[in-house]
Amino acid sequence: MTSGPSGARARRAGLAALAAAGISAALALAAGCASPGPSRSGDQAGPPPLRLDGLRLRVLLRMGPDGLRASAPGGLKLEAPDGTVLAELPATARAGLEARGGQIALNGEGLHASRAWVLPLRPGEAVRVEGRRYRGGLLLEALAGRLALVNVVGLEDYLRGVLPREVEARGPMEALEAQAVAARSFAVWELGRSAGKAWDLDDSSDSQVYGSREAERPATDRAVRETRGQVLAWKGRVARTYFHSNSGGATANAGEVWGSGAPTPPYLRGVDDPWSEGGPHYRWKWSVPLEEAGQRLRAAGLLKGGLRAVRPGARSWNGRWRTLVLVDDSGRTHKVGANAFREALGPDRLRSTHFSLADRDGILEFRGRGWGHGVGLSQEGAFAQARAGWDYRAILYFYYPGTTLATLRE
């Protein structure tokens, strides 16, 4: 178990070093500090590894104007980054926390501090926030009238909360281990670009879905443990390892999905993926009234006026739509990116951009394949590969071609 900072000196050092740790980790690997993990034919030997110990992630759990509730069996205290105790509360006391301007307030009283650790009065006890327990430390920060709750947690403990929220914990172990490496690589990549920010990731699908200690499961804990410190690397850098539920039969090019304009690295280019065919989310259908679709598209800023029709645009090599054409109630046309169209209508409803579309008396009927953006590892495809006897290395090399497995030094 990785604990949060303990003692005023450790907390001061931890706060000061958080962003710097992310920068140095990324630069060290970029400078060639990745070493190969368990090898497979075709792996290339690498230079010395990056250190794993000391890597801490700042995960945003909550950000908003409303207060939150915290408790611990033996009571809790709020401690400033310099070690000053701002408040102590027995177990029976109510701890209502909120932001007032740039300060934290406890039960309506300002504490004259913008940041504070939430700590148990009795060392070793778990602090509950909104009924949930988290590994590591909990840091409050008042930002322009909103209260941010950030979990400062070790990389490996973070993954214990990610895997059971991102993948079915009853899946085959080799697929769970592939997911652990992909999730770890993604987290380290994000850590390397978050300098100057108040957190590195959040707990939603915008980063990786992250649960509390209550979400942890023995099988996913084992997958994290057995791949400890392993990441995917490409050209000496940690790879940005996207993943999704089901590719629909072929993964997508990252550049076509998000249109960044930057060259897509080889490991994020699409590959044929027959392993995802027949998975639980391989085929889907959904319908929505044209009027409701227009409302959603207007709210997303993709359309002005009413929606008369949706017409074909450009397709990718794998059958996914790259663009679509919206026709408004004045007959004007608007070309939009297919991924933006999907996000506007709701990615849990319009499950992918690989679909056919029919307008039946003002009802848009979608029939599609796959679930998710389609970039990188297909979780259901990885499950099928693992059941066919593939190990986690082979799964990763299939979905991220050209990468190598690297290990962070303890």
Secondary structure, 3 states (H helix, E strand, C coil): CCECCCCHHHHHHHHHHHHHHHHHHHHHHHCCCCCECCCCCCCCCCCCCCECCCCEEEEEEEEECCCEEEECCCCEEEECCCCCEEEEECCCCCCEEEEECCEEEECCEECCCCEEEEEECCCCCCCEECCEECCEEEEEEEECCEEEEEEEEEHHHHHHHHHHHHCCCCCCHHHHHHHHHHHHHHHHHHHCCCCCCCCCEECCCCCCCCCCHHHCCHHHHHHHHHCCCEEEEECCEECCCCEECECCCECCCHHHHHCCCCCCCHHHCCCECHHHCCCCCCEEEEEEEHHHHHHHHHHCCCCCCCEEEEEECCECCCCCECEEEEEECCCCEEEEEHHHHHHHHCCCCCCCCCEEEEEECCEEEEEEECECCCCCEEHHHHHHHHHCCCCHHHHHHHHCCCCEEEECEC
